[in-house]
């Protein structure tokens, strides 16, 4: 038995999801004739109370499309130094949209409204990039699955509006935050100009993300998706997985959060662990004694068929997910306790 805790993207479709996929009615989505894709987009838009939505093959493409539709080459966006759009999307903001990133030194991937205000203030002339966009990531990946405080997001929105900045939410794991904090999608839909949500992380689909926004934004996004090579044909088979996930896999995210917190409790009692980041959702980041070393720890766990992720700077990441069973959980806890 291999216990894969590298990411929540390693899951396989459940039997119910596979059945929904195989029974999907499909058409050519390039001509907007795939009924299942249309149904998924409508469902997601209604869930967040936004005008329209567009299905994408990846979260990176959805985010990069959002950045491009809100900016022009030579512009500047604001994001946390840990932000996915800056660290893990291949430099796409520069390559695809021609924009630069102003990094804010937040905490666990989250900055404050006051920090944004300080970053925005300054000269505005031909010598500096024009400020256009604020990007938020919720939950934060590199920040260990941390959830933003919604009141702070509202404060940030006021500063964005006051400075004519668009407001994008990278909600790759937004549903983890919604479940953990008992918040509604519509609340976020009212706050942001665009929102990307990933279906292939905690929700367990094989492929796909959705970008939400106004009809005007999504019309532009459709063009940009085409330019990026993201137009798809009979993709309803994948969209059906997304519909199934939205209807069946949201509330169960609580189970992943509970397991992650139980792992943290065990690690906190292990003398080889030097630090554990606060655990809110399904991501756990911890550090081991330098005498052991992160790479060595990961290698030794791999020898026991337990797969973990190095995050750099001595960080080790564990991500719980749909395919991480109770039986696997017992084995992992036992191995962590006995590690020496």
Secondary structure, DSSP 8 states (H G I E B T S, - for coil): --EE-S-TT-----HHHHHHHHT-----GGGT--HHHHHHHHHHHHHHT-SEEEEES-HHHHHHHHHHHH--TTEEEEEETT-HHHHSSTTHHHHHS--EEEEE--BTTB--HHHHHHHH-S--STTS-EEEEEEEESSBTTTTSB---HHHHHHHHHHHHHTT-EEEEEETTHHHHHHHHT--HHHHHHH-SEEEEESSSTT--SS-EEEEE-HHHHHHHHHHHHHTT---SSTHHHHHHHHHHHHHSSTTHHHHHHHHHHHHHHHHT-TTEEEE----SSEEEEEE-TTT-HHHHHHHHHTTTEE-EEEETTEEEEE--TT--HHHHHHHHHHHHH--
